[in-house]
């Protein structure tokens, strides 16, 4: 029987929410190539237009990534509420112990009075192949999420701060 493992994180960024939404969420492929060119080798669109709901794509990660490939489907793009959801349908990692991953991203304005900050919230729900594997990958998931995603967000924030005219 499958088991769920939920990992949540909130990251405060010194960039307005609309820029984080446009750059980090809607244009993630290009911003990743700009700030971390070694992270992704290629993205192959299997279905859809590559950006909209229903798009299915295979991401081939670079040598620095803890993953090799993942097959992803875009499920929700809510531009009004800054919510983006996608499902990792297949993943080549975690020794075959993970069936799929649901990723939900929510961008909220931060506490800066002039709107120059953002709270980037994400929830990753990992569906493992059985209860016995739950504890075996729990620490590994946290470690990968902390290292790779934190490095990406810091690099993306620095990029947006140093390019104030992008994604307005």
Secondary structure, 3 states (H helix, E strand, C coil): CCEEEEEEEEEEECCCHHHHHHHHHHCHHHHHHHHCCCCEEEEEEEECCCCCCCCEEEEEECCCCCCCEEEEEEEEEECCCCEEEEEEEEECCHHHCEEEEEEEEEEEECCCCCCCCEEEEEEEEEEECCHHHHHHHHHHHHHHHHHHHHHHHHHHHHHHHHCCCCCC
